Amino acid sequence: MEKMQAFMERFFVPFAAKINSQRHVAAVRDAFTLSFPLTMAGSMVLLINYVFLDPTGFVASLLHLGDLIPNLADYQAVLSSVINGTTNILAILIAFLVAYQLAQEMQGDQVLCGITALAAYFILYPAARNFADKSGSGLMTTYFGAQGLFVALFVGLFVAELLTRLGNNKKLVIKMPEQVPPAVSQSFNLLLPIMIVLAVTGVLNFIFNNITSDGIQVLIYNMIQAPLTSLGSSMGTIIVFVVVQQFLWVLGIHGPNTLNALRSVIFTEQQNMNLAYVAAHGTAWGAPYPINWGSINDAFGNTGGSGATLGLIIATFIVGKKNKAQYQICKMSLAPGLFNINEPIIFGLPLVMNPMYIVPFILSPVVCNIIGWFCVCVIKIIPPVAYSVAWTTPGFLIPFLGSGANNIMALVIGFVCVGVSTLIYLPFVIASTKAALKAEGAENA
C-alpha cells in the first residue's frame, strides 16, 4: 500500500494536477460540478420513486407497502415529471455550462457562449420526425439526457473556443455608440462571430447528415456499439462490457444506457432461461446460465452503481475527510449510493474526465465480477444469481436475494465485494486528498 501511494504521489498526482489545470478539462469538470444540485435533486426523486413508491422496490417490498397503501404505484406519477427537468436534460445543461466555463477561462462572454452552444447543439440534433398519425412532428428526447453528453461536451468546447477567439478579432466587432446600453452593445460586438459559429455548425450538420440521415448523435452512438456486435456471452464478454461501459462514463457518456440495447440482445435470453429454471425447480442451484450480465455484474460489480462507487464513498469516509469538497459530496451521495443511484458522485465529484479515479472506477467492478464468478462457477459456494431483483436493492444484498435468499455465503460475498472495492479506492482517495491539500496550500501561499 505504501509503495503504491509513493508511486502515485511521484508520478500520478503531478500528472493529474497538470491535466486538471488544462482549460478544457477544467471547463468540463466545473460544468459537471455546477450541474450537481440539479443532478442530486433528480436522483433523490428517483430514489423516492423507485425505492419507496414502486411496490417492487426494496423498501416497499420489505415493508409490504403495496399491501398497506392501495394503488401505491400511482403515486409515482406525482414526482415522475421532476426527472424531465433534471437528469433527463443533462446534455442540454452541460452544453451550456461547458461553453460558459470555458469562456470564463478564456475571458470571453460567458452567457453568449453558453446560449450559442445551446443553439449549436440543436443545430446538430437529429431532425424532427413526423408523428405516426400525421398530426404533427417533434424531436425525440433520446439525446437530451446522458446519452447526448459526448456531443454536448464537444459542442460546448468547440463553440466557446471558436466564439471567444473570433470575438477577440477586432475586424469582426461591430462598434455601437456609447449611449447604447452595455448589454445591447456586447450583443452586437459578438453578432458576426456568432453568425460564423452557427454557420460552421450548420456545415458540420450537413456533412454528418450526408454520412447518416440521423446526424452526429446517432453516428457516434452507432460507432461505439458497432465494434461490440460480434462479442459472445461469456465472462470475457462481461469484462469487456464493464470496461467499455466504465470508460464511456469517464468520457461523459452514459455507459449503461449506451450499451443497453446490445447488452439486452446478448444476455436477455440467458436471464429468462434462468428464471424459467428456478420457476420449475424452486432453486437457483443448477441454473443453466450462471454467467450473464444480471448474474455477475448487476449482482457483484454494481454496488453503489457503476464503478462500485459505494467503495469510493466508504474510502473517503475512512481516509479522505481532509478533502472537504469530496467528503461533503460523498456524504450527500451515501443515501442514493446505498440504492445504486450514483449520478450525484459521478457528476458531482466528478468522476467524469477525472484522471485521478479512472483506474479504480474501471478496476473495481472488474475485480468484484471476478470474485462473483469465482464463487459461483469455480468453487461453487453460492448458487447463481438467477432471480430478478430490483436494481435499487442495496448492492450487497443482491447476491443473497437473487440466489434465493437462503445462502448466507451469498450475503457474505456481497459484503466482501464492498470491502474489496473500498480497498481498491483507498490509495486513490489518499492521493486525491493530498493533491487537494497541496492545491489549497498553493492558493493560500
VMD Tcl script that draws the C-alpha trace (Angstrom):
set ca {
  {0.00 0.00 0.00}
  {2.79 2.46 0.94}
  {4.73 1.71 -2.25}
  {1.61 2.28 -4.34}
  {0.96 5.58 -2.56}
  {4.56 6.67 -3.11}
  {4.34 5.76 -6.79}
  {1.12 7.70 -7.22}
  {2.44 10.75 -5.35}
  {5.55 10.77 -7.52}
  {4.02 10.15 -10.93}
  {0.22 10.17 -10.93}
  {-0.52 13.20 -8.74}
  {1.66 15.64 -10.76}
  {0.22 14.27 -13.99}
  {-3.33 14.59 -12.69}
  {-2.64 18.12 -11.45}
  {-1.32 19.09 -14.88}
  {-4.32 17.55 -16.63}
  {-6.79 19.17 -14.23}
  {-5.29 22.61 -14.87}
  {-5.80 22.26 -18.62}
  {-8.59 24.67 -19.54}
  {-10.78 22.24 -21.48}
  {-10.64 19.60 -18.74}
  {-11.27 22.28 -16.10}
  {-14.28 23.58 -18.04}
  {-15.80 20.10 -18.26}
  {-15.10 19.39 -14.60}
  {-16.59 22.68 -13.42}
  {-19.62 22.28 -15.68}
  {-20.50 18.97 -14.06}
  {-19.91 20.49 -10.63}
  {-22.36 23.31 -11.40}
  {-24.96 20.79 -12.61}
  {-24.60 18.79 -9.38}
  {-27.53 20.35 -7.44}
  {-29.97 19.50 -10.24}
  {-28.47 16.04 -10.65}
  {-28.74 15.48 -6.92}
  {-32.36 16.64 -6.84}
  {-33.29 14.34 -9.72}
  {-31.52 11.40 -8.08}
  {-33.33 11.93 -4.78}
  {-36.66 11.93 -6.59}
  {-35.60 8.76 -8.40}
  {-34.71 7.26 -5.03}
  {-38.14 8.05 -3.60}
  {-39.99 6.87 -6.70}
  {-38.29 3.52 -7.17}
  {-37.37 2.54 -3.63}
  {-40.43 3.72 -1.69}
  {-43.27 4.20 -4.19}
  {-42.60 1.26 -6.52}
  {-44.27 -1.85 -5.00}
  {-41.34 -3.94 -6.30}
  {-38.72 -1.59 -4.84}
  {-36.54 -2.74 -1.97}
  {-38.09 -0.74 0.89}
  {-41.63 -1.10 -0.45}
  {-41.18 -4.86 -0.76}
  {-39.52 -5.17 2.64}
  {-42.31 -3.27 4.44}
  {-45.11 -4.58 2.18}
  {-46.11 -1.00 1.39}
  {-48.03 -2.20 -1.67}
  {-50.42 -4.07 0.64}
  {-50.68 -1.25 3.15}
  {-51.20 1.58 0.64}
  {-53.73 0.96 -2.14}
  {-52.54 1.92 -5.63}
  {-49.06 2.75 -4.33}
  {-47.54 2.80 -7.82}
  {-49.95 5.55 -8.88}
  {-48.18 7.97 -6.54}
  {-45.03 7.71 -8.63}
  {-46.70 9.96 -11.20}
  {-46.67 12.85 -8.71}
  {-42.87 13.16 -8.81}
  {-42.01 11.47 -12.09}
  {-42.04 14.74 -14.06}
  {-39.21 16.16 -11.92}
  {-36.78 13.84 -13.70}
  {-37.67 15.50 -17.01}
  {-36.27 18.80 -15.75}
  {-33.10 17.41 -14.18}
  {-31.21 14.32 -15.31}
  {-33.29 13.91 -18.47}
  {-31.99 17.22 -19.87}
  {-28.44 16.86 -18.59}
  {-26.85 17.08 -22.06}
  {-28.56 20.41 -22.72}
  {-27.37 21.78 -19.38}
  {-23.83 20.56 -19.98}
  {-23.64 22.07 -23.47}
  {-24.42 25.48 -21.93}
  {-22.26 25.10 -18.83}
  {-19.15 23.78 -20.62}
  {-19.22 26.73 -23.01}
  {-19.90 29.07 -20.09}
  {-16.97 27.77 -18.04}
  {-14.51 27.65 -20.96}
  {-15.45 31.22 -21.90}
  {-14.67 32.22 -18.34}
  {-11.26 30.54 -18.58}
  {-10.58 32.37 -21.87}
  {-12.05 35.67 -20.63}
  {-14.83 35.64 -23.20}
  {-18.53 36.41 -22.92}
  {-19.85 33.55 -20.79}
  {-23.57 33.96 -21.33}
  {-23.38 34.46 -25.10}
  {-21.04 31.48 -25.43}
  {-23.47 29.40 -23.40}
  {-26.59 30.25 -25.38}
  {-24.71 29.93 -28.68}
  {-23.67 26.43 -27.58}
  {-27.32 25.60 -26.98}
  {-28.17 26.81 -30.47}
  {-25.31 24.76 -31.95}
  {-26.36 21.66 -30.01}
  {-29.84 21.77 -31.52}
  {-28.47 22.50 -34.99}
  {-26.62 19.19 -34.69}
  {-29.58 17.40 -33.11}
  {-31.50 14.74 -35.11}
  {-34.22 16.40 -37.17}
  {-37.84 16.42 -36.03}
  {-39.86 13.39 -37.04}
  {-43.48 13.17 -38.13}
  {-45.92 11.54 -35.76}
  {-47.42 8.23 -36.84}
  {-50.92 9.77 -37.01}
  {-49.56 12.64 -39.16}
  {-50.87 15.18 -36.66}
  {-47.51 16.96 -36.42}
  {-43.83 16.41 -35.76}
  {-41.39 16.62 -32.86}
  {-37.86 16.00 -31.62}
  {-37.06 12.70 -29.95}
  {-35.75 13.18 -26.42}
  {-33.22 10.32 -26.55}
  {-30.21 12.62 -26.58}
  {-31.46 15.28 -24.17}
  {-30.09 13.27 -21.26}
  {-26.90 11.37 -20.56}
  {-26.81 9.68 -23.98}
  {-26.18 13.04 -25.59}
  {-23.36 14.08 -23.27}
  {-20.45 13.34 -25.61}
  {-21.82 15.62 -28.33}
  {-22.78 18.21 -25.69}
  {-19.19 18.30 -24.40}
  {-17.83 18.66 -27.93}
  {-20.30 21.44 -28.78}
  {-19.61 23.38 -25.58}
  {-15.84 23.26 -26.06}
  {-16.00 23.95 -29.79}
  {-18.35 26.93 -29.51}
  {-16.57 28.60 -26.60}
  {-13.14 28.15 -28.18}
  {-14.18 29.43 -31.61}
  {-16.52 32.20 -30.48}
  {-14.05 33.61 -27.95}
  {-11.22 33.63 -30.47}
  {-13.39 35.26 -33.13}
  {-14.66 37.77 -30.57}
  {-11.08 38.89 -29.93}
  {-10.69 39.74 -33.63}
  {-11.35 43.50 -33.81}
  {-12.21 43.24 -37.51}
  {-15.32 41.23 -36.63}
  {-16.55 43.55 -33.88}
  {-19.49 45.86 -34.59}
  {-18.95 49.02 -32.59}
  {-22.03 50.71 -31.18}
  {-22.36 54.33 -29.94}
  {-21.55 54.95 -26.28}
  {-25.17 55.78 -25.40}
  {-26.26 52.23 -26.29}
  {-26.80 50.09 -23.15}
  {-23.81 47.80 -22.39}
  {-25.82 44.58 -22.77}
  {-27.02 45.58 -26.24}
  {-23.57 46.77 -27.23}
  {-21.95 43.49 -26.13}
  {-24.51 41.50 -28.10}
  {-23.70 43.42 -31.26}
  {-19.97 43.08 -30.60}
  {-20.32 39.31 -30.99}
  {-23.01 39.28 -33.66}
  {-20.68 38.43 -36.57}
  {-18.69 35.82 -34.59}
  {-21.97 34.16 -33.53}
  {-23.15 34.09 -37.15}
  {-19.88 32.45 -38.18}
  {-20.07 29.83 -35.40}
  {-23.66 28.93 -36.28}
  {-22.81 28.77 -39.98}
  {-19.89 26.44 -39.31}
  {-22.15 24.28 -37.15}
  {-24.69 24.17 -39.97}
  {-21.99 22.99 -42.37}
  {-20.95 20.26 -39.91}
  {-24.56 19.17 -39.56}
  {-24.90 18.99 -43.34}
  {-21.78 16.80 -43.55}
  {-22.93 14.45 -40.80}
  {-26.43 14.19 -42.30}
  {-24.88 13.07 -45.56}
  {-22.97 10.38 -43.69}
  {-26.09 9.22 -41.86}
  {-29.63 10.55 -42.09}
  {-29.87 10.75 -38.29}
  {-26.83 13.02 -37.84}
  {-23.88 13.09 -35.47}
  {-25.72 11.82 -32.36}
  {-26.73 8.53 -33.94}
  {-23.41 8.29 -35.80}
  {-21.43 8.40 -32.55}
  {-23.88 6.05 -30.88}
  {-23.51 3.51 -33.69}
  {-19.73 3.88 -33.87}
  {-19.49 2.95 -30.19}
  {-21.79 -0.05 -30.50}
  {-20.60 -1.49 -33.83}
  {-17.26 -2.96 -32.63}
  {-19.13 -4.82 -29.90}
  {-21.67 -6.65 -32.05}
  {-19.55 -9.78 -32.54}
  {-19.00 -10.42 -28.84}
  {-20.49 -13.57 -27.34}
  {-21.87 -14.15 -23.87}
  {-19.05 -15.25 -21.60}
  {-17.06 -13.94 -18.65}
  {-14.74 -12.27 -21.14}
  {-17.73 -10.55 -22.71}
  {-18.91 -9.28 -19.34}
  {-15.47 -7.84 -18.54}
  {-15.29 -6.18 -21.95}
  {-18.73 -4.66 -21.42}
  {-17.74 -3.44 -17.96}
  {-14.51 -1.83 -19.18}
  {-16.21 -0.16 -22.14}
  {-19.14 0.96 -20.00}
  {-16.90 2.49 -17.35}
  {-14.66 4.15 -19.93}
  {-17.72 5.71 -21.57}
  {-18.71 7.11 -18.19}
  {-15.24 8.65 -17.88}
  {-15.80 10.38 -21.23}
  {-19.14 11.70 -20.02}
  {-21.29 9.18 -21.91}
  {-23.92 7.19 -20.01}
  {-22.28 3.77 -20.40}
  {-25.18 1.54 -19.27}
  {-27.70 3.36 -21.46}
  {-25.37 3.38 -24.46}
  {-24.75 -0.35 -24.32}
  {-28.19 -1.36 -23.12}
  {-29.66 -2.37 -26.49}
  {-26.72 -4.58 -27.43}
  {-26.44 -5.98 -23.92}
  {-30.12 -6.90 -23.94}
  {-29.73 -8.80 -27.20}
  {-26.84 -10.84 -25.82}
  {-27.97 -11.53 -22.26}
  {-31.78 -11.38 -22.06}
  {-32.35 -14.93 -23.27}
  {-29.94 -16.37 -20.67}
  {-31.61 -14.44 -17.88}
  {-35.07 -15.63 -18.97}
  {-33.86 -19.24 -19.14}
  {-32.54 -18.94 -15.59}
  {-35.88 -17.60 -14.38}
  {-37.70 -20.44 -16.12}
  {-35.35 -22.91 -14.41}
  {-35.95 -21.58 -10.90}
  {-39.70 -21.48 -11.58}
  {-39.58 -25.16 -12.48}
  {-37.14 -26.36 -9.82}
  {-37.62 -23.88 -6.96}
  {-33.88 -23.28 -6.62}
  {-31.10 -21.41 -8.39}
  {-28.67 -24.29 -8.00}
  {-28.09 -25.75 -11.44}
  {-29.35 -22.70 -13.37}
  {-28.24 -23.16 -16.99}
  {-26.57 -19.77 -17.42}
  {-24.69 -18.79 -14.26}
  {-22.63 -16.32 -16.31}
  {-24.65 -13.42 -17.69}
  {-24.88 -9.70 -17.10}
  {-27.54 -9.80 -14.40}
  {-26.00 -12.75 -12.57}
  {-22.47 -11.33 -12.49}
  {-22.16 -7.57 -12.95}
  {-25.52 -6.48 -11.54}
  {-25.04 -8.83 -8.61}
  {-21.37 -8.30 -7.70}
  {-19.87 -5.37 -9.63}
  {-22.51 -2.72 -9.23}
  {-22.56 -1.99 -5.50}
  {-23.34 1.70 -5.25}
  {-23.87 1.93 -9.01}
  {-21.50 1.83 -11.99}
  {-17.90 1.62 -10.82}
  {-18.85 0.08 -7.46}
  {-18.71 3.62 -6.08}
  {-20.01 2.70 -2.64}
  {-16.40 1.67 -2.07}
  {-15.27 5.18 -3.03}
  {-17.72 6.73 -0.56}
  {-16.54 4.45 2.26}
  {-12.88 5.04 1.40}
  {-13.49 8.79 1.53}
  {-15.09 8.45 4.96}
  {-12.02 6.49 6.14}
  {-9.09 8.46 4.71}
  {-10.49 11.44 2.77}
  {-12.07 13.68 5.41}
  {-9.45 16.39 4.89}
  {-10.56 16.77 1.28}
  {-13.59 18.75 2.38}
  {-15.26 19.16 -1.02}
  {-15.06 15.45 -1.85}
  {-16.07 14.48 1.68}
  {-19.22 16.61 1.55}
  {-20.21 15.24 -1.87}
  {-19.70 11.68 -0.61}
  {-21.85 12.40 2.45}
  {-24.65 13.64 0.20}
  {-24.16 10.70 -2.16}
  {-24.32 8.00 0.51}
  {-28.12 7.66 0.69}
  {-28.71 7.29 -3.07}
  {-25.49 5.26 -3.35}
  {-26.84 2.63 -0.98}
  {-29.57 2.04 -3.56}
  {-27.19 2.03 -6.55}
  {-28.01 5.56 -7.68}
  {-24.61 7.19 -8.16}
  {-25.18 10.09 -10.59}
  {-24.50 12.51 -7.69}
  {-20.96 11.22 -7.26}
  {-20.30 10.60 -10.97}
  {-21.31 14.13 -11.95}
  {-20.78 15.87 -8.61}
  {-17.27 14.78 -7.67}
  {-17.00 14.41 -10.67}
  {-15.70 11.06 -11.90}
  {-16.27 12.20 -15.48}
  {-12.99 13.38 -17.05}
  {-11.26 12.90 -13.68}
  {-7.83 11.28 -14.25}
  {-7.37 10.61 -10.53}
  {-10.13 7.99 -10.40}
  {-10.09 6.43 -13.88}
  {-8.18 3.32 -12.74}
  {-10.27 2.35 -9.67}
  {-13.52 3.32 -11.40}
  {-12.80 0.72 -14.08}
  {-10.90 -1.80 -11.95}
  {-13.32 -2.12 -9.01}
  {-16.28 -3.65 -10.89}
  {-13.94 -5.91 -12.87}
  {-12.37 -7.34 -9.70}
  {-15.75 -7.73 -7.98}
  {-17.15 -9.50 -11.02}
  {-14.23 -11.93 -10.97}
  {-14.87 -12.59 -7.27}
  {-18.51 -13.35 -8.00}
  {-17.63 -15.61 -10.95}
  {-15.05 -17.46 -8.82}
  {-17.56 -18.08 -6.01}
  {-20.41 -19.13 -8.33}
  {-18.62 -21.05 -11.08}
  {-15.26 -22.22 -9.71}
  {-15.56 -23.10 -6.04}
  {-19.39 -23.05 -6.19}
  {-20.03 -21.90 -2.65}
  {-23.09 -19.90 -3.67}
  {-25.81 -20.62 -6.24}
  {-26.13 -18.49 -9.41}
  {-27.97 -15.21 -9.07}
  {-30.98 -16.30 -11.11}
  {-33.91 -14.47 -9.52}
  {-34.88 -11.00 -10.70}
  {-34.03 -8.35 -8.12}
  {-34.99 -4.67 -8.32}
  {-31.96 -2.61 -9.40}
  {-32.45 -0.23 -6.46}
  {-31.85 -3.07 -3.98}
  {-28.66 -2.31 -2.00}
  {-25.87 -3.96 -3.98}
  {-24.50 -6.06 -1.13}
  {-27.92 -7.74 -0.77}
  {-28.40 -8.64 -4.45}
  {-26.28 -11.86 -4.39}
  {-28.24 -13.03 -1.35}
  {-31.74 -12.18 -2.60}
  {-31.02 -13.03 -6.22}
  {-29.75 -16.51 -5.37}
  {-32.86 -17.38 -3.37}
  {-32.26 -15.65 0.00}
  {-31.28 -18.90 1.64}
  {-27.47 -18.98 1.34}
  {-25.61 -17.00 3.99}
  {-22.37 -17.13 1.99}
  {-24.06 -15.11 -0.78}
  {-24.67 -12.37 1.78}
  {-21.06 -12.60 2.95}
  {-19.72 -12.33 -0.61}
  {-21.88 -9.26 -1.17}
  {-20.13 -7.51 1.73}
  {-16.74 -8.87 0.60}
  {-17.21 -7.08 -2.72}
  {-17.91 -3.82 -0.88}
  {-14.73 -4.31 1.16}
  {-12.62 -5.12 -1.91}
  {-13.87 -2.09 -3.84}
  {-13.12 0.08 -0.80}
  {-9.54 -1.24 -0.68}
  {-9.11 -0.54 -4.40}
  {-10.28 3.06 -3.99}
  {-8.30 3.75 -0.79}
  {-4.87 4.66 -2.27}
  {-6.51 6.85 -4.90}
  {-8.56 8.70 -2.28}
  {-5.38 9.26 -0.27}
  {-3.59 10.61 -3.34}
  {-6.56 12.80 -4.27}
  {-6.71 14.20 -0.75}
  {-3.00 15.04 -0.77}
  {-3.35 16.70 -4.17}
  {-6.31 18.76 -2.92}
  {-4.41 19.84 0.21}
  {-1.40 20.74 -1.89}
  {-3.58 22.84 -4.21}
  {-5.17 24.60 -1.21}
  {-1.71 25.35 0.17}
  {-0.61 26.83 -3.12}
  {-3.71 29.03 -3.28}
  {-3.19 30.29 0.27}
  {0.51 30.95 -0.24}
}
mol new
graphics top color blue
foreach p $ca { graphics top sphere $p radius 0.5 }
foreach p [lrange $ca 0 end-1] q [lrange $ca 1 end] { graphics top cylinder $p $q radius 0.2 }
display resetview
